[in-house]
Amino acid sequence: MVKIEKERHRVNIVCTDGSFVKGYVHIDPGLRLMDFLNNQEDAFVAVTDAEFSNVREVHSFAIVSEFRKKKEMVFLNKLSIKLIEEIK
Protein backbone atom coordinates (compact mmCIF):
# COMPACT_ATOMS: atom_id res chain seq x y z
CA MET A 1 0.00 0.00 0.00
CA VAL A 2 1.31 3.41 -0.97
CA LYS A 3 1.04 6.10 1.68
CA ILE A 4 0.11 9.52 0.34
CA GLU A 5 1.43 12.41 2.41
CA LYS A 6 -1.16 14.99 3.39
CA GLU A 7 -0.97 18.47 4.88
CA ARG A 8 -2.72 18.87 8.22
CA HIS A 9 -4.89 21.98 8.59
CA ARG A 10 -6.43 23.04 11.90
CA VAL A 11 -10.00 24.25 11.38
CA ASN A 12 -13.12 25.51 13.10
CA ILE A 13 -16.32 24.21 11.53
CA VAL A 14 -19.85 25.49 12.04
CA CYS A 15 -22.44 22.91 11.06
CA THR A 16 -25.90 23.56 9.66
CA ASP A 17 -27.47 22.38 12.95
CA GLY A 18 -25.50 25.02 14.90
CA SER A 19 -22.93 22.67 16.40
CA PHE A 20 -19.22 23.48 16.30
CA VAL A 21 -16.31 21.19 15.46
CA LYS A 22 -12.66 22.03 16.04
CA GLY A 23 -10.05 19.66 14.64
CA TYR A 24 -7.78 18.85 11.72
CA VAL A 25 -8.51 18.05 8.09
CA HIS A 26 -5.85 16.42 5.93
CA ILE A 27 -5.53 17.49 2.31
CA ASP A 28 -3.12 17.00 -0.57
CA PRO A 29 -0.06 19.30 -0.49
CA GLY A 30 -0.65 22.57 -2.31
CA LEU A 31 -4.43 22.10 -2.50
CA ARG A 32 -6.54 24.91 -1.09
CA LEU A 33 -9.03 24.06 1.64
CA MET A 34 -11.89 25.40 -0.49
CA ASP A 35 -10.85 23.22 -3.46
CA PHE A 36 -10.79 20.20 -1.15
CA LEU A 37 -14.31 20.93 0.10
CA ASN A 38 -15.67 21.61 -3.38
CA ASN A 39 -14.42 18.24 -4.64
CA GLN A 40 -17.68 16.35 -5.15
CA GLU A 41 -16.05 12.91 -5.43
CA ASP A 42 -16.17 12.52 -1.65
CA ALA A 43 -19.34 13.31 0.30
CA PHE A 44 -17.57 13.16 3.67
CA VAL A 45 -14.53 14.83 5.18
CA ALA A 46 -12.41 13.15 7.85
CA VAL A 47 -11.77 15.36 10.89
CA THR A 48 -9.10 14.18 13.34
CA ASP A 49 -8.72 15.23 16.98
CA ALA A 50 -12.30 16.48 16.70
CA GLU A 51 -13.80 18.43 19.60
CA PHE A 52 -17.52 19.17 19.56
CA SER A 53 -19.49 21.92 21.25
CA ASN A 54 -23.04 23.24 21.12
CA VAL A 55 -24.33 19.82 20.06
CA ARG A 56 -28.12 20.05 20.07
CA GLU A 57 -29.31 17.12 18.06
CA VAL A 58 -27.53 14.18 16.56
CA HIS A 59 -29.86 11.85 14.73
CA SER A 60 -27.34 9.12 13.99
CA PHE A 61 -25.97 8.59 17.51
CA ALA A 62 -27.81 7.07 20.46
CA ILE A 63 -26.11 9.03 23.24
CA VAL A 64 -25.43 12.69 22.53
CA SER A 65 -23.45 13.16 25.76
CA GLU A 66 -20.91 10.59 24.56
CA PHE A 67 -20.51 12.56 21.33
CA ARG A 68 -19.51 15.74 23.17
CA LYS A 69 -16.13 14.27 24.04
CA LYS A 70 -13.02 14.59 21.92
CA LYS A 71 -12.90 11.98 19.16
CA GLU A 72 -9.79 10.68 17.43
CA MET A 73 -11.54 10.73 14.04
CA VAL A 74 -15.01 11.45 12.72
CA PHE A 75 -16.41 11.64 9.21
CA LEU A 76 -18.48 14.76 8.65
CA ASN A 77 -20.92 15.04 5.76
CA LYS A 78 -19.78 17.97 3.62
CA LEU A 79 -23.40 19.07 3.16
CA SER A 80 -23.62 19.69 6.92
CA ILE A 81 -20.81 22.28 6.82
CA LYS A 82 -22.16 25.83 6.99
CA LEU A 83 -18.81 27.58 7.55
CA ILE A 84 -15.21 26.46 7.82
CA GLU A 85 -12.29 28.58 8.96
CA GLU A 86 -8.63 27.62 8.95
CA ILE A 87 -6.77 28.40 12.17
CA LYS A 88 -3.22 29.49 11.48
N, C-alpha and C positions, 0 to 999 in steps of 0.2 A: 504494500500500500504506500502510495506517495503522499507525503505530508505537504500540504500547501501552507506556506507562512501567511499569516494574516496580521493586520495592524489592529491593535486594541484601542478603542475609542470610548472614553467615559462619557455617559450621556444621562440626561434627565428626560423622562418621557411622561407626557400627560396623555392619558387614555380617554377615549370617548365617554366612558362611564364616570370620569372625574378622578379616577385613581392615579397615583403617581408611581413611577418605577425609576429607580436610580441603579445604574449598573454599567456593564461594558458590552458593546457590540464589536464583533470582529469582522473586518472587511478586507478585501484585497488591497495590497499596497498601491497607493496612488489614486484609488477610487474615492470619490467624494461620498460623504454620508448620504446626501440626497440622491445620488445616482444609485447607491446601494438600495435605498428604500423604494425607489421608483422601478427597480427591476421586478417585473411581474412574473418571472419564472418561479420565484419562491413566495408563498403566501405568508410564511412565518419568518420571524427574525429571532435568532437565539440571543438571549441576554444573560450574561454570566455575572456572578456576584450580585444578583438582583435583590434590591431592597424595596419593599412595597409600603406605601402609606395611603391613607384616605380610601381604603378599600371599602366600598359600600355593598356591592353585590357581585358575586362570582357565581355564575350559573353552572360552571363545569367542575366545581370542587365542593365536596360535602361539608368541610369545616373551614369557614372563612378565617377563623382565628389562627389556624395552622398556616394559612397562606400569608399572614402578615409578617412572618419571620423572613430572615434572609435566606435566599435559595441559591444554591451553587449554579444552577442553570434553569431557565424557563424558556419556553417558546411562545412568543407573543405574536398574535395575528396582526399583520401589518394594517389591516382595515380598522383595527381598534386604536391605532395611534393618531391622536389629534394634533400633538405637537412634540417635536423632539429637538433637544438642544445639546450640543456638544460642550462638555466642560473641559476647558483647557487648563 
